[in-house]
Every structure is written in C-alpha cells, then in structure tokens.
Amino acid sequence: MAGHGDNSSSLLKEYVERIERVEAEKQDAAEDLKQLYCEVKANGFDNKIMRAVIKRRKLAREDRDETDYLIKTYESNIEGIKSENESDFDATIGDILA
C-alpha cells in the first residue's frame, strides 16, 4: 500500500470504518434477536420449533416437500427396525433409565 498516495489511505480508512459500522449493526441485530427469542419463550412458544419453522420458510416449496418425504422415509425405515427389535430396544432403555 505504501506509495499509493492519500487516495489509497482514505479508501482503506473508509472500508475499515464501514466494516466496523456493519459489525456494530450485526451485534445490535444479534442482541435484538436474543431478546425476541426470550419474548417468544415467555409467551409459551418453543424456540427450537420456531427456529425450525423459520428455517423451513426459507426453503423453496419443492425443497421442503423433498425434505418432508425423506424424513418420513427415514422414520418409516427406523420404525420398521424398531418393531423387529422391540424387545432388545426396551431392555436397553430399561438399562439406561435404571
């Protein structure tokens, strides 16, 4: 950068100040979001579910449908395995809970 004159120095300073301003705004937004989730919880809503709903709303409709299909497929397969090994599963849970 040395030797590029005052223009480079002022441009560099401008970038640094802009980045600092955006970082401060980002921190403020994070604090606001934290407060909002506290309010959500205080009104009886589940933050984990709220975050999942927000995440899903960002997806395109076909992506949501594909995700739902795959989740149901996986759960269906797991349930099939569970019912085949149900006695082993119950014994393991009993050991864990004991």
C-alpha positions in Angstrom: 0.0 0.0 0.0 2.9 2.3 0.6 3.4 4.8 -2.2 -0.2 4.7 -3.4 -0.9 8.1 -2.0 -3.6 9.6 0.0 -6.4 8.2 -2.1 -5.5 4.6 -1.1 -5.2 5.6 2.5 -8.5 7.3 2.6 -10.2 4.4 0.7 -8.7 1.9 3.2 -9.9 4.0 6.1 -13.4 4.2 4.6 -13.5 0.4 4.2 -12.3 -0.1 7.8 -15.0 2.3 9.1 -17.7 0.7 7.1 -16.8 -2.8 8.3 -16.7 -1.5 11.9 -20.2 0.0 11.4 -21.6 -3.2 9.9 -20.1 -5.3 12.7 -21.7 -3.0 15.3 -25.1 -3.3 13.4 -24.6 -7.1 13.3 -24.0 -7.1 17.1 -27.1 -5.0 17.7 -29.2 -7.3 15.5 -27.9 -10.3 17.4 -29.0 -8.7 20.7 -32.4 -7.8 19.3 -32.8 -11.4 18.1 -31.8 -12.8 21.5 -34.4 -10.5 23.2 -37.1 -11.6 20.6 -36.5 -15.3 21.3 -36.8 -14.5 25.1 -40.2 -12.9 24.3 -41.2 -15.9 22.2 -40.4 -18.3 25.1 -42.1 -16.0 27.6 -45.3 -16.3 25.6 -45.2 -20.1 25.7 -43.7 -20.9 22.3 -40.9 -23.4 21.7 -37.8 -21.6 20.4 -36.5 -24.8 18.8 -39.7 -25.3 16.8 -39.8 -21.6 16.0 -36.2 -21.8 14.6 -37.2 -24.9 12.6 -40.3 -23.1 11.1 -38.2 -20.1 10.2 -35.5 -22.3 8.6 -38.2 -24.2 6.6 -39.8 -20.9 5.4 -36.5 -20.0 3.7 -36.7 -23.2 1.6 -38.4 -23.4 -1.8 -41.6 -25.4 -1.7 -40.1 -28.3 -3.6 -37.2 -28.4 -1.3 -39.5 -28.5 1.7 -41.5 -31.3 0.1 -38.4 -33.3 -0.7 -37.1 -32.9 2.9 -40.5 -34.0 4.3 -40.5 -37.0 2.1 -37.0 -38.1 3.1 -37.7 -37.6 6.8 -40.9 -39.7 6.6 -38.9 -42.4 4.6 -36.1 -42.5 7.2 -38.6 -42.5 10.1 -40.6 -45.3 8.5 -37.5 -47.4 8.0 -36.4 -46.8 11.6 -39.8 -47.7 12.9 -39.6 -51.0 10.9 -36.3 -51.8 12.5 -37.6 -50.8 15.9 -40.6 -53.1 15.8 -38.4 -56.0 14.6 -36.0 -55.5 17.6 -38.5 -54.1 20.1 -37.6 -56.4 23.0 -33.9 -55.6 22.6 -34.8 -51.9 22.4 -37.0 -52.0 25.6 -34.3 -53.8 27.5 -31.7 -51.2 26.5 -33.9 -48.3 27.5 -34.6 -50.1 30.8 -30.9 -50.3 31.4 -30.4 -46.7 30.6 -33.2 -45.5 32.8 -32.1 -47.7 35.8 
